[in-house]
């Protein structure tokens, strides 16, 4: 450890002593509860009741695109401005700000991909009690009630969603501090009653509470120069019992009610070995919630980047199954309802109500606002080998050779912080990594790649070029007194670049250029860690809220910081190739819109069975809010896994979108061949299964890029009317057509998987055994078992010739797995491009549709204007649930010929051998 700590000061050494001690557990005392967060405590003390806000209908203005209306708080006479927009695609936007704030309040930039296009609003009726507006369709309306202010969205006779129905709208207006000279003009600007500003000021004085103008947590004081500025709004969802989303939390897929504990917290934090099944904040924050019942799916997108807490309550929470049955028998008229309350420290209320009605509609609506998942390079969907740290170039060469020796494919090997020269990012340790290009070339020769870490904390060192340039350009975040903000992180004393600045991001991006990043080559990619940002000696291990990003306090932008780091890095990797090559960047911190820039992982997990289990709902939750490229550290970052746990984690990770093994500095080495030949074979088989499915993974990511649909999705997304799926989070779907139920219990001898769809069939991908849908299926398992099922009615292309990396398999042939449904039909797709450039945007791609009906399998072009060729061919077709034909005939542009086939009558499996047609061609195969 001497080399690791030799350059670090005593504060950092103390932090490391805690981190590297044997306790391996989060210190919850480092992080605030709602009671310790003054604005949350203040807001949560408000109880439901009649709202002090009323709508001033005489101020209403309605244009073709928006409605504006003033609201007044009858307690303090402060006026707010409500703006209501009907957006394209069945979205309603509600904005609430102060009518005349003392100074501008922060509105989140750069998250929306454009100003959302509007559609006309029309007035249906108006009286002294309120107004009714049409949302386009005859049956969908917005009702604005005046006294108290309330907003309802209705469809026919059903209320879809209500805002402020519990009277919890709160908007702490900006004001002069009580111990400064009151400025009557400023009071008027606030929108207070000009008739008696002194009385209002007096009223405010009496309401000053601890934490409004200054707040202390542990040894840190937040100066709060703007005073209290919190906002809050409640939403009621009649008929809804299941809500999802608002990642990142280590919790179940279905969100829990928070009445008896803290709300869910959204505040990006570096949480050391997080606890499971609680609402504590973690590394990322996406303020999007989905609500679902058998009739409809909806979403709420709360666009605010400040610290946010989300309370959830339900009138059915806590009722037993018996209690619910009793309600039914007794004819209880109480409709299930979920109430949600959002509380943010500052900013404005800017909320998008995505009205579905289907899950796919909600995904499309959210994608229209924040964009879709970046389409990744194909190689990044392969296997990634990482640890903190591979020691030197010889270690990298040895590990790389180990994969070949043991016939295990991989695409990326990763370097953590120790590869740098003293934690100076964009550099290499001159002794351990003296010839980085030689190392990278060795990987390139095998068609493999590397990821090196680049964190956003910059060592304060006048001999370090990156630091000198950032300081000379004035690009560092400032402290409240105007100097460069500094804190402790891996290098010791560090500065933090202000990534909210476009000029800083452009400069950062330029540092990835081959003329700037010494030793970099085209097969070197990037990992952004610690970008919450992590500040070891800061409050809650992050940046002080009163640090300054030009004219805005850090409290306003906190949850955006990681997104901006991710964005600048991805743009740098794109620009270094002249815009030709797709980037690959992994981030730990994220926000709404982070999907546009790359992948995320679930952070510093532990080698425990419960951490393996929680990886499923954590990634499912991220997928629901647009971030499909998600994974967890295989094997667990902290601690050492048992061999059984490690094998099971490989088997699970092989069927999750981002597949990377990673481990802590202090753990024993755990490359997959270090646990005996039998376990090596099990891990090899899991990784090889991943590689056979790469064509399907790639097609799913292309779909996610186009539609916003999650790659890894809960069962209810595809079976929205089946309540048995609504809370399932120990199994999941990949696309529509693969159902995965990993083995996540120690010593398991069997698992019970729910196979959805009463009229559907599912085929075990390993045995081809056919099972009916709409049942709980008990599956005996051994250590080699990975329960995966292909949906009847689907066609999945696979590549069965697994080589040392995905790039080596580029021209290899396909095997088509045709799983017939009860109508003896099936369909699927195949997507091919060069795997690494943006040329697909210029239609340099192949996109085929496969269909099977009436005994004929066909391939037709979905992109007839596209231009791309492939050397790959179809070498085998396997039809599950088939009957034995007397003859199989292939027809292509070159003519027709008969094909060889085998038929397994016991399993009803037909194997057609060596059809040989090009994967990009039109063809039919007819069974007679």
N, C-alpha and C positions, 0 to 999 in steps of 0.2 A: 504493500500500500504506500510505501514511501514516495514512489514516483507520482502516485495519484494525488498526494496531499502536500507535496513539498512546496508548491507555490501558493498555498492557500492560507488565509489569515485565521485568527482564532475563532471568529464568529462562524465561519464556514466549517471549521473543524468541529465545533460544537454541534452544528446541524448534522454533519456527517456522523458523528458519534451516535446521535439519536437514530438516524436513518439506518445505519449499518449494525446496530445492536441486535440482539437476539429477539427483541419483542415483536418485530415485524407487524406492527399494528398502527392504525391511524390514531393520532392524538386528537380526539374530537375537540379538546380544549383550544386547539389552534384555529378553529373555524366557528363562526358565529351561528347561534340559533336565532330564530325570529325575535325572541325576547332580547337578544343582545344586539340586534340591528334596529336602531331607534325608529326608523321609518316603518319597518315591518310591524314592530310592536305597537306603534301609534295607529297604524291603519287597521291592524287586526283587532284593536280595542273597539273599533266601530262595530256595532251590532246591526243586523238587518232591521229595517224599519222604514218609515216614510222618508224619502229623500228630501233634503233641503233644496234640491235643484228643481226649477221649473223652466219650461220653454216659453220664451217670449214670442208668441206666434206672430205678433205684429212686425217682428224683425225678419220674418222669413223671406228669402229670395230664392226663386226657382228658375234656373236656366235649363238649357237643353241637356246639360251634363252633370249638374250638381244642385243640391239644396244646401243653403246655409241658413242658420238659425242661431240666435243667441240664447244661452242658458244663463240663469241668474241663481246664485246661492242666496237664499233669503236670510241666511244667518249673518253673512258678512257683506252682501251686496256685490260681491265680485262676479263679473260676467265672463262667460266662456263663449267660444265660437264653435258650434257644431257644423261639420261639413259631412254631407252624405253623398256618396257616388254609387251609381250602378255601373259595374265594370263588365266588360265582355266575359262571357263564359260562366254566367251565373254566380258572380261574386259581388258582394256589397262591401264598400269601404266606408268606415266611420272614423272621422278625425275630430278630436276635441283638443283645443288649445285655449290659452287665455286670450280674451279679446284684445287686451292691450297689456301685454306683459312688460314688466319693468325693463327687461332686456330679452333678446330672443331666447327661446327654449330650443333644445337640441332636437333636430329631426334626422333620423338615421339615413345617411347617404349610401350609395354603392351596393346596396343589397338587392334592391329591385333591378331587374335587367333593363327596364325602361319605365317611363311613366305609363301606368296601366291605361290602356284605351277604354274609354267610357261608352256607355250606351244611353239612349234618352231615358229620362225620368219623366213621368207624367203624373199630374195631380188628379186623384179620383174624387176626393171630397175634403172639405175643411169646415170646422166649426170652432167654437171657443174652447173645446176640449182637446182638439188636436187635428192632425192632418193624416190622410191616407194617400200613399203613393203607389203607383204600379211599378212592378219590377219586370215589365215586359209581358210575361205570360198573363193571361186573364186571371189566373187563380193566385198568383204570387204578389204579395203586397207588403209594404212597410207601413206600420202604424206608429206615428209619433204622438204620444200623449203628452199633454202640457203640464198638468199639475197633479202629482209630481212628474217630472220628466221621466219618460220611459219609452223604449223603442222595441217594437215587436215585429218579427218577420213571420208572416203567415202564408200558408198555402191552402187554399180552400178553407176548410173550417179548422185546420190544424195549425197550432203555433209551433213553428220550427225552432225559434230561438228568441229569447227576451233579454234585453240589456237594461240594467238598473231596475229590474223588477224587485230586487231586494233592497234597493235604496243605498247601495254601497259605492256609488260613484263618488270619488273624492279627487279634488284637484288642489293641491297646496300651492297657492299662488305666490309668485316671487314678491318679496316685500323688503322694506328697509329694516335693518336690525333695530331692535327696540332701544338700544343704548346709543344710537346715532340720531342726529337731528332729522326729524321728520320733514319730508319735502312734500308740501301739499300738491305740487304738480305731479310728482311721482305717484302720489296716492291716486290722483285722478287717472293717470295712465294705467294704473292697475285695474281700472274699471270699478272702483269703489263708489259708493254713493257720494257725489260731490256736495250734497247738502250737509253732510256731517262727517268729514274725514277724521276729525279728532276722535269722535265717538268710536269709529271703526278701528282706529289705531289703538284706542284704549282696550277695545274688546280683544284685539289680537294680543296685546301685552298680557292680558290675563290668561291667555291660552298657551303661552310659551312653556314648552316642556323640555326636560333634559334631552339632549341629543339633537335638538333642532338646529343649533348654530355651532355646535362643536360636539364631537363624539369621541370617546376613548375606548379602545378595545385592547386589553392587555397593556403593553407599553406604548401603543401607537395612538396618536391623536389626529383626528380628521378635522381640519379647520372649518370646513363648510362655509366658505365665504358667501355663497348665495342663499344660505339658510335652507329651510324646509322646502322641498319641491316635489314631494311624492305624488303619484297618481294611482288611481285604483278604479276598477270597473267590474261589476258582476254580470255574469251571463247565466241564464237558466235554459236548460235543455230538456223540455218535456218529452217523456217517452224514452229517455236515454238512461241506460244503466252502465254502459261500457264506454270509457274514454281512454285514449292512448296518446303517446307522443311525449312532448316536452323533454326530449333527452338533453343532458345526459344524466341518467341516474342508474345506479346498480339495483334495479328493482324489477318487479314483474312487468309483463307486457301491458296488462290491464292496470291502469293507474288506480291507486287506492284512495279512499277518503282520508282527509287530513284532520278531521275534527278533533281527534284525540292526541295529536302531535303537531310537529312543525309542518308548514306547507312545503311543497316541492320548491327547491331553490334553484334558480338559474343564475350562476355567477361563476365564470371560468376560473378554476382553482387547481393548483398542483397538490392533489390530495394523496399523501403517502399511504400506500396499501389501503385502499378504501374498504369500508364496511359494506356488506350486502344488505339488501332489503331495507333501505331507509331513504329518505328524500333529500339527503345532503347533496350539495352541488358537487359536480365533478369538473372535468377538463373542458367540456364544451356546453353550449347552450343553444338550443333551437326552440324559440318560443312559438311552437305550433302544436295544437292539440286536435286530435280527430275524435269525433263522436260517432257511434255506430249503433243502430238497431236493425231489426229485420226489414224495416221500410226504407231507411235512408242512412247515408253517411254524410257527415258535414265536417268542416274544419274551421278552426279559429287561429289566425296568424296575428300575434301581438307584436308589432314591429317596434321594439324598444331594446336598446343595447345596454341599458343600465342594469344594476342588480335587480332581480325580479323574483318574486315569490308567488306561487300558485296554490290557492286553496281549493279543495274539492270536497263537496258534500253531496249526500244522496239520501233520498227518503227511503231507499230500500237497503241501505248499508246496514250490516249487522243482522239482518233478518235471516233466520235459518230457512232451509228448504221447507221444513214443516210450517214455519210462519208464513212463507209465501203461499203454500198450498192452502193454509187456513184462510188467508185473504181471498183466495180464488173461490173456495167453497162458500165462504160467507158473502161473496159478491162485493168485496171491498172495491170501492170506486176510485181509490187512490191510484193515479197514474204514476208509474216510475218517473223520477226526475233527477237529473244531476245538475248541481249548481257549481259554477266555477268562478273564482275571483282572482283576477290578476292584480298584482301590486308591484309597481316599479318605483325606484328611488327618484327618478327625474325624467326629463324629456316630455313628450306629449303622448296622448292616446292616439294611436294610429293602428286600427285593427281591420283585418280583412276577414269577412265572413264568407267562407267557401261553402256553398249550399248544395254541392253534389249534383244529383242525388246518389250516384253510385260511387264506390271506392275509386274506380278509375277516373271518374269525373273530378274527384277531389285531388288526385295526383296531378291531373292535367291542369287544374286551376292553380295549384301551388306552383307547378312548373312554369306557368305563364307569368308568375310574379317574380320568382327567384332563379329560374333557369333549371336545367336538368343536370344529371350526373355527367361529368366530363367523360368522354369516351376514352378509356385507358389504352395504352399499348398492350397488345396481346400478351407479351411476355410478363407483364405485371400481374396477370391472372394465374401465373404459375406459382411455384413454391419459392419462398424467401427464407434464407438462413441468416440468422442474426444472433449476436449476443453482445453484452457490454463486458469485454470488448475482444475482438480478434487482435492478438498481440502485435503482430508485425506482418510484413509481406510474406515471410516464410510460413507463418500460421495460416494466412489466407490461401497460399498455394497448397498447403497440406490439407486443409479442409476441402478445398475444391477437388483435389485428387481423391479424397476419401469418398466423395459422392460417385466418382467414376468407378473406383475400386469396388464399391458395394452396389453399383448399378442402380443408383437412386437419382432421378432427375431433379434439377433445380434451375432456376433462372437468375436469381439475385443473391449475392452475398453482401452483408451490411457491415459498415463500420460505425461504431459509436464514438463518443467524445474523445477517447484516448488516441485516436488516429491523428489528432491535430498537434500542432506545436504549442503546447501549453494552453490548451482550450482556446486557441485563437482560430476561429472558424475561417474557412477558405484557405487553410494551410495544412501541411502534413508534418508529422514528427520527422525531423531530419535524420534520425537514427533508425527508427522502426519502419518508416515508410519513405525511404530515401529515393525510391524510383517509382513513383505512383503510375507513371505512364507504362512502364514495363509490366507492372502488376495488372493494370487495366487491359493491356494488349494481350496478356496471357489469358485473361477471361474472354476477351473478344474473339480470340482464336478458337475458343470452344463455344462461341455464340452465347456467352453469358454476360451478365451485367453486375454492376455494383451500385449500392446506395451509400452515400456518406452523409453524416449528420451536419446540419448547419443551423445552429440555434440563434435566436434573436438578441441574446445578451452579449455585449461586445466588451472584451477585456480592456480596461482602462490602462493603456500602455503606449507611451509616446514612440516606442519602436515598432508599433503595429500599424501598418498602413490603413487597414479598415477603420480603426479607431480614429486615426488622425484625419482621415477624409470626412468621416461623419461629423467630428467635432468642428472642423474648419468650415463645413457647409451649414453648421447650425441645425443638424438633423436629429439631434437627440431630444427625447422627451425632457421637458424642464420640470424642476421642482417648483413649489408654490412661490419661491422667492426669486425665480428667474434663472437660476443656475442649472447646469445639466443634472438631471435626475440620475443618481447612482444607487446601486444596491448590490447585494452579494448573490452570486450564482456560481456555476462551476469554475469560472476562471478566477474567482475572488471578486474584487471590486469591478463592477461592470456598468456600462451605460446601456440605455435602451433606445434604439432608433425609433423615431416617430413614424410608424408605418401608416398612420392616418393621412400622411402628406403624399400626394401624388408624385412630387419631385423626389421624395425619399424613396418611394417604391420603385421609381424608374431607375434611380441610381443603384439600388439594391439588385434589381434585375440585371443591370449591366455587369455586375460582379461575377455572374455565372458565365460570362463570355469566355471563350477559350483563350483570349488574349489577356484576361484578368485573373481567372481562377487557375493558377499554376498547377499543372499535373492533371487537369480535367480532360476527359475524352468523351466521345459521344455515348459511351456506355456507362457513364457515371450519372447517377440521379440523386435525388435529395430527400432528406428527412428533416422536417421542422418539429423539434421537441420544445418543451419548456415555454411555449408561446402563449400562455394564458394572460399575461406573462408571469413566469415564476421568479419571485424575488425572495431569497431564503430569509432575509432579515426584514421583510416587509410585513404589513398587517395581513394576516391569513395567508402568508407565504406568497403575496402578490404585491402589485404596485399600490402606492398610496393614492387614495381617491382624489386628493387635491393636487396631484401632479398635473402638469399642463401640456396639452397637445395644441400648440398655438393658442387660440382663444378659448378652447374648451377644456374643462376639467376631465381627468381620467374617468371619473365616475360616470360621465355621459357615454363614453366609448368603450368601456372595459371589455364587454363581450365581443366587440368587433376586432380587437387587437390581433387575435390568432388568425381570423379570416384574412386580414390585410397581409400578415406575414406569409401565409399560404399563397395568397394571390400573387404577391411580388415575386416569390420564388418560382411559382409555376410560369409566370410571364418571363422570368429570366431563362428558364430551361427552354421555353419556346423560342425566344428571341435569339439564343445562341446558335440555333440552326437556321436562322433567317425565316422563322415561321413555318418550317417544313415539318419538324418532328414533334410528335405529341410528348408532353412532359409526363413524368411520374413523380409526384410529391406526396409524401405521407405527412399528416399533421396530427398533433394531439389536441390542440384547442380548435374550436370551430363555432360557427354561427349559421343562421339561415343564409343560404347561398354558398356555403363552403363546398357543396357538391360540385360546383363549377370548376374546382381547382384540383381535385384529386381524391385521395383516400384518407380515412381516419382509422384509428384503432382505439380500443377501450382502455388504454393506459396501463398503469402499473398494477396488474392483477397478481394473484398468488397461486402457487401450485397446490390448490385445494379443489376438491370435487365441486363444491358450491360455486367456485369461480368458473369452472368449466360450464356448469349449468347456466349461470347468469349471462354467459356470452351470447346465448340464444336470444333472450328478450332484449338485451342491450342492442344487438345488431338489428333485430326486428323493429325496435322503436326508431332507430336511425333511418332505416329504409322507408318507414311510413312518412318521414318528413324530408324525403328527397335524397338522403345520403346513403346510396346503395353500397359504396365501396368500403365496407366495414369488416373488421376482424379483431380477434383477440390474440394476445401473445400465447402461442401454442406451448403448453407445458407450464405456463404461469411464470411471471417475471420474478417474483420473490419466492424464496424457499426452493426446495428440491422435490420434484414429483416422484411418487412411486412409479415403478415401471408400468404398472397397470394404468395409472392415471395418464402417464405420458402417451401410451399407445392410444387410449381412448381419446385423448385430446387431438392427436394427429388424425384420427378417424373423423372427428367432428370438424376440425379445421379444414380438412380436405373438401368439405361441403359447405364452407362459408366463403363469402366473396373475397376477402383479403386473407391470404394463407401464409402466415409468417411465424416461425419459431423465434423466441427471444428469451433472454435470461439475464439475471442480475450478475454484476461483477463478482460477487462472493459465492455464487453457486457453482457446484461442480459442472464440468463440461457435459453437454448432453446432445452432441450430434447423434443422429439416429442409428448409428452403428455401434454405439458404446454400451449396449445393454444385452449383448448376447445374440447369436444368430437367429434365434426364434423371434425375438422382439424386433430385430432389424428387419426381418421378413415382413412382419405385420406393419411396421411403419412404411417400409418400401411400398407395400401393396396399397396403403391408403394414399400415398403421394402419387403412385402410378394411376390410381383411379381418377385422381384429380386431372391428370394430364389427358386421359382418354376423353374426359368431358369438356376439354377446352373449347371445342367448336360450339358447344351449347352455352357455356359461360359467356363466350364472346358475343354470340347472338343476343343473349339476355342483356348484356351491357349496351349493345347497339340499340336495343329496344328502350332501355332506360334512358339513354341519351336522347332518343326521339320523343318519348312520351312522358317521362317522369315516373313510370311505374317501377316499383322496387324490384330488384333482382331476387332478394331473399325476402319472402313475404309471409305474414300470418295466414292461416288457412281461411279466416273469415273474409279476406280480400277476394278469394275466388268462390267462396261459399257464403255469401253475405246474408242468406236467409236461414242459415243453420246455426242456432244458438249454441250447439255443442262445440263450435269452433271459436266462440268469441273470447274465451279466456285461455285457450291453449297456447303455451309457450315452451313446451319441451319438444315440439316438432314444428316443421315449417315447410313451405314450398319454395323451390327454386323455379322462378317463372310459374307457369301453370302446370308443368308436366312432371316435375320430380318432387316427390314427398320424402322428406328426410326426418327420421327419428333417431338421433344419435344415442348411443349408450352412455349415460352420464352418471350412473350409480355404481359405486364401488362393489365389486363382487357380483355384479348382475348376472343372472342366469336367463333372464328374459325381460322384454319390455312390452308394454301394451301401447300400440299405436292406433290412433283414430283414423280410419280411412273414410274420407268424406264422400258425399254424393251417392244418394240412395240408388240411383239408376246407373252408376258408374262402376267400372272395374279398374283394379290396380294390379300391376305385375311387379313382383320382386325382381329387381334388376340383376340379381346374382343367380337365382334359381329359375326364373321365368314362371314361377308359381303364380296363378291367377287368383285374385281375391275380390270379393264384392265390396263396393263402397257402402257407406252408411253403417259401419260397424267398428267396434273396438276389437282389434286383432292382437292376440297374444303371440309374441314372436320369441321362441327360444333363441338365446344368443351364446356364442362362444367368444373368445378373445379376437377372433378374426371377423366377427360380424359387424357390418355397418348397415342397419336397416334402411334401405332406400327403395322407393317404388316409382314406377313409371305409369302415368295415367293412361288408361285405355282411351284411344282416340288421338294419340299423339305420335309424332315421328321425331326422333332425336338423332342427330348425326354425331358420331364419335370417331376418334382416331385411336386405333388399338395398337399401333406400332409406336410405343413410347420410347423416346430417345433422351439424350442427356439434357436437352432444354427444349422449350417450345419452338424456338427458331429452327432447331434441327428438324422439326416435324412439319415445317411449312408446306412442303410439296408431297407429304405422305397421303395415302388414300383414306377414304371415309368408309365406315360401316354405318348403315342406316338401321336403326331399331324402330320398327313399325309396330306399335301396340294398338291392336284393334279394340274398339268399343263394342257395346252390345249390338250396334247396328252394322258392325263390321266395316267401320270407316275410321280414318285417321288423317291428321294433317300436321305439318310442321314446317320449319324453315331452315335455311342454311345461309349464313352470311360469311363472305370472304372479302378481305382486302389485303393490302400489303402488311398490315399488322402494326405499323408504327408511325406513319405520316398522317397529315391532314388531307391527303389526296381523296379520301372518301367524300369530302365536301365538294369535290369536283366530279363526283359520280364515278370515280375509279374504284369500282366495287362489283361484287356479284351478290345478288340477293335472290334466292330461289324459294319457291313454295312447293312443298311436297304434298300430294293428296293421294289417299287411297279410298276408292269406292268402287263397288260393283266388280271387284276382282282386278282393278287396274290401279297401279301405282304410277303417278306422273310427276314430272318436275317441270315447272313453268317459271318464267322470268318475272319477278316482281319489279324489276328496274330495267325495263327494255332499253332505256336511253343510256344506261351505264356502260362504261368501257373498262373492262379488266379481264385478264385471262389468268387461269390457274393451271398448274401442272398436275394438280390432285385429281384423283378419279374415285369412283365408287367401286370398292373391291368386294363388298359383301352386303347383302340385305337380309335382315333377320326379322321375320314377321311373327309376332306373338299373338296367340289366339286364332291361328290360321286353320284352314282345312287343307287337306292334301290335294294339290292340283295334279292333273295328268300331264300338263305341259306348262312351261314358263317361257314367254317370248319377250325379248327386248326389241324395241323399235327406236331408232335414232335417225338423224338426218342421213346417215350412211346406209340405212337399210334395216332389215330385221334378222334376228337370229335366235335360236333357242338357247336357253341357259340351263346349266346343271343346278340341281337342288337336292337337299336332304330334308326329310320330314320326320320329326319326332312325334309320333302319335300320342305318346303318354303325356306330353306337355303341350301338344298342339303348336309346335314351333316349326316354322318353315325357314330354312336357310338357303338363300340363293347365292351361289358361289360365282365369283369372278365375272360380274356383269361388265366391268371395265369401262363404262362411259365416263367422259369428263364431267367433273363436278359442276362445271358452269354451263353444261349443255341442256337442251330440251330432250326429253326422252320419256318413254312409257314402258312399263313392265306389266305384262298381262298374264294373269293366272287363269288357266283353262281347266 
